[in-house]
C-alpha cells in the first residue's frame, strides 16, 4: 500500500494561523562592499480579526467599521 499525504494539511495550517496567530520578525542590514547602508527592522502579525482584537490590535479600526455598518443599512434593507 502506497502512503498518502492528507489533502487538508494546508487548510489545517491556515485554520491554526487564523485562530492562534503568528508573528514573523526579521532584522535586515543591506550592505554594499561591506558598508552597511540600510537597516530594516520588520515585524508582521498574521491572524484572524477576532484574534487580533482579542490581543488589542486593530480595536479602533474594528470599532470604526462596525459604526460605519450600523449607520449604513444593507442593500437588502433598502429594497423593502
FIKOLZA-1660 file (N, C-alpha, C; in steps of 0.1 Angstrom, whole numbers, plus 5000, padded with zeros to 4 digits):
% residues 80
   i   px   py   pz ch aa at
   1 5008 4988 5000  A  X  N
   1 5000 5000 5000  A  X CA
   1 5009 5012 5000  A  X  C
   2 5006 5022 4991  A  X  N
   2 5014 5034 4990  A  X CA
   2 5009 5045 5000  A  X  C
   3 5018 5051 5008  A  X  N
   3 5014 5061 5017  A  X CA
   3 5009 5073 5010  A  X  C
   4 4999 5079 5016  A  X  N
   4 4993 5091 5010  A  X CA
   4 4994 5103 5020  A  X  C
   5 4994 5115 5014  A  X  N
   5 4995 5127 5022  A  X CA
   5 4981 5132 5024  A  X  C
   6 4978 5137 5036  A  X  N
   6 4964 5142 5038  A  X CA
   6 4963 5155 5029  A  X  C
   7 4951 5156 5023  A  X  N
   7 4949 5168 5014  A  X CA
   7 4945 5180 5022  A  X  C
   8 4941 5179 5035  A  X  N
   8 4937 5190 5042  A  X CA
   8 4948 5197 5051  A  X  C
   9 4960 5194 5048  A  X  N
   9 4971 5199 5056  A  X CA
   9 4972 5214 5055  A  X  C
  10 4970 5220 5044  A  X  N
  10 4971 5235 5042  A  X CA
  10 4959 5241 5049  A  X  C
  11 4947 5235 5048  A  X  N
  11 4935 5240 5055  A  X CA
  11 4937 5240 5070  A  X  C
  12 4943 5230 5075  A  X  N
  12 4946 5229 5090  A  X CA
  12 4956 5240 5094  A  X  C
  13 4966 5242 5085  A  X  N
  13 4976 5252 5088  A  X CA
  13 4970 5266 5088  A  X  C
  14 4962 5269 5078  A  X  N
  14 4955 5282 5078  A  X CA
  14 4946 5284 5089  A  X  C
  15 4939 5274 5093  A  X  N
  15 4930 5274 5105  A  X CA
  15 4937 5278 5117  A  X  C
  16 4948 5271 5120  A  X  N
  16 4956 5274 5132  A  X CA
  16 4962 5288 5132  A  X  C
  17 4967 5293 5120  A  X  N
  17 4973 5306 5120  A  X CA
  17 4962 5317 5122  A  X  C
  18 4950 5315 5116  A  X  N
  18 4940 5325 5118  A  X CA
  18 4934 5324 5132  A  X  C
  19 4934 5313 5138  A  X  N
  19 4928 5311 5152  A  X CA
  19 4938 5316 5162  A  X  C
  20 4951 5311 5161  A  X  N
  20 4961 5314 5171  A  X CA
  20 4970 5326 5168  A  X  C
  21 4972 5328 5155  A  X  N
  21 4981 5339 5151  A  X CA
  21 4995 5334 5149  A  X  C
  22 5003 5342 5142  A  X  N
  22 5017 5340 5140  A  X CA
  22 5024 5354 5139  A  X  C
  23 5036 5355 5145  A  X  N
  23 5044 5367 5144  A  X CA
  23 5057 5364 5137  A  X  C
  24 5060 5372 5127  A  X  N
  24 5072 5370 5119  A  X CA
  24 5081 5382 5122  A  X  C
  25 5093 5380 5126  A  X  N
  25 5102 5391 5129  A  X CA
  25 5115 5389 5122  A  X  C
  26 5120 5400 5116  A  X  N
  26 5133 5399 5109  A  X CA
  26 5141 5412 5110  A  X  C
  27 5154 5411 5112  A  X  N
  27 5163 5423 5112  A  X CA
  27 5172 5421 5099  A  X  C
  28 5172 5431 5091  A  X  N
  28 5179 5430 5078  A  X CA
  28 5188 5442 5077  A  X  C
  29 5201 5440 5073  A  X  N
  29 5210 5450 5070  A  X CA
  29 5215 5449 5056  A  X  C
  30 5213 5459 5048  A  X  N
  30 5217 5459 5034  A  X CA
  30 5231 5465 5033  A  X  C
  31 5240 5458 5028  A  X  N
  31 5254 5463 5027  A  X CA
  31 5259 5462 5012  A  X  C
  32 5268 5472 5009  A  X  N
  32 5275 5471 4996  A  X CA
  32 5289 5473 4999  A  X  C
  33 5297 5464 4995  A  X  N
  33 5312 5464 4997  A  X CA
  33 5315 5465 5012  A  X  C
  34 5308 5457 5020  A  X  N
  34 5310 5456 5034  A  X CA
  34 5307 5469 5041  A  X  C
  35 5299 5478 5035  A  X  N
  35 5295 5491 5041  A  X CA
  35 5280 5490 5043  A  X  C
  36 5276 5490 5056  A  X  N
  36 5261 5489 5059  A  X CA
  36 5254 5502 5054  A  X  C
  37 5244 5501 5046  A  X  N
  37 5237 5512 5040  A  X CA
  37 5223 5514 5046  A  X  C
  38 5216 5503 5047  A  X  N
  38 5202 5504 5052  A  X CA
  38 5199 5493 5062  A  X  C
  39 5193 5497 5073  A  X  N
  39 5189 5487 5083  A  X CA
  39 5173 5487 5083  A  X  C
  40 5168 5475 5084  A  X  N
  40 5154 5473 5084  A  X CA
  40 5150 5464 5096  A  X  C
  41 5140 5468 5104  A  X  N
  41 5135 5460 5115  A  X CA
  41 5120 5457 5111  A  X  C
  42 5118 5445 5108  A  X  N
  42 5104 5441 5103  A  X CA
  42 5097 5432 5113  A  X  C
  43 5084 5435 5115  A  X  N
  43 5076 5426 5123  A  X CA
  43 5062 5426 5118  A  X  C
  44 5057 5414 5116  A  X  N
  44 5044 5412 5110  A  X CA
  44 5036 5403 5119  A  X  C
  45 5024 5406 5121  A  X  N
  45 5014 5397 5128  A  X CA
  45 5004 5393 5119  A  X  C
  46 5001 5380 5118  A  X  N
  46 4991 5374 5109  A  X CA
  46 4982 5366 5118  A  X  C
  47 4969 5370 5117  A  X  N
  47 4959 5363 5125  A  X CA
  47 4945 5367 5120  A  X  C
  48 4935 5360 5124  A  X  N
  48 4921 5364 5121  A  X CA
  48 4918 5377 5129  A  X  C
  49 4908 5384 5124  A  X  N
  49 4904 5397 5131  A  X CA
  49 4899 5394 5145  A  X  C
  50 4892 5383 5148  A  X  N
  50 4888 5380 5162  A  X CA
  50 4900 5379 5171  A  X  C
  51 4911 5372 5166  A  X  N
  51 4923 5370 5174  A  X CA
  51 4930 5384 5176  A  X  C
  52 4931 5391 5165  A  X  N
  52 4937 5405 5166  A  X CA
  52 4931 5413 5176  A  X  C
  53 4917 5414 5176  A  X  N
  53 4910 5423 5185  A  X CA
  53 4911 5417 5200  A  X  C
  54 4912 5404 5201  A  X  N
  54 4914 5398 5214  A  X CA
  54 4927 5403 5221  A  X  C
  55 4937 5405 5212  A  X  N
  55 4950 5409 5217  A  X CA
  55 4952 5424 5217  A  X  C
  56 4941 5431 5214  A  X  N
  56 4942 5446 5214  A  X CA
  56 4947 5453 5202  A  X  C
  57 4948 5446 5191  A  X  N
  57 4953 5451 5179  A  X CA
  57 4940 5455 5170  A  X  C
  58 4941 5466 5163  A  X  N
  58 4930 5470 5154  A  X CA
  58 4917 5472 5160  A  X  C
  59 4917 5475 5173  A  X  N
  59 4904 5478 5180  A  X CA
  59 4897 5490 5175  A  X  C
  60 4905 5501 5173  A  X  N
  60 4899 5513 5168  A  X CA
  60 4894 5511 5154  A  X  C
  61 4901 5504 5145  A  X  N
  61 4897 5502 5131  A  X CA
  61 4884 5493 5132  A  X  C
  62 4884 5483 5140  A  X  N
  62 4872 5474 5141  A  X CA
  62 4860 5482 5145  A  X  C
  63 4861 5491 5155  A  X  N
  63 4850 5499 5160  A  X CA
  63 4845 5508 5149  A  X  C
  64 4854 5515 5142  A  X  N
  64 4850 5523 5131  A  X CA
  64 4842 5516 5120  A  X  C
  65 4847 5504 5117  A  X  N
  65 4840 5496 5107  A  X CA
  65 4826 5492 5112  A  X  C
  66 4825 5488 5124  A  X  N
  66 4812 5484 5130  A  X CA
  66 4802 5496 5130  A  X  C
  67 4808 5508 5134  A  X  N
  67 4799 5520 5134  A  X CA
  67 4795 5524 5120  A  X  C
  68 4804 5523 5110  A  X  N
  68 4800 5526 5097  A  X CA
  68 4789 5517 5091  A  X  C
  69 4790 5504 5095  A  X  N
  69 4779 5495 5090  A  X CA
  69 4766 5497 5098  A  X  C
  70 4767 5501 5110  A  X  N
  70 4754 5504 5118  A  X CA
  70 4747 5516 5111  A  X  C
  71 4755 5526 5107  A  X  N
  71 4749 5538 5101  A  X CA
  71 4743 5536 5087  A  X  C
  72 4749 5527 5080  A  X  N
  72 4745 5525 5066  A  X CA
  72 4738 5511 5065  A  X  C
  73 4725 5511 5062  A  X  N
  73 4718 5498 5061  A  X CA
  73 4722 5490 5049  A  X  C
  74 4720 5477 5050  A  X  N
  74 4723 5468 5038  A  X CA
  74 4715 5471 5026  A  X  C
  75 4719 5467 5015  A  X  N
  75 4711 5469 5003  A  X CA
  75 4698 5461 5004  A  X  C
  76 4698 5450 5011  A  X  N
  76 4685 5442 5012  A  X CA
  76 4675 5450 5021  A  X  C
  77 4680 5458 5030  A  X  N
  77 4671 5466 5039  A  X CA
  77 4665 5477 5031  A  X  C
  78 4672 5483 5021  A  X  N
  78 4668 5494 5013  A  X CA
  78 4657 5490 5003  A  X  C
  79 4657 5478 4999  A  X  N
  79 4647 5473 4989  A  X CA
  79 4634 5472 4995  A  X  C
  80 4633 5469 5008  A  X  N
  80 4620 5467 5014  A  X CA
  80 4612 5480 5017  A  X  C
% end
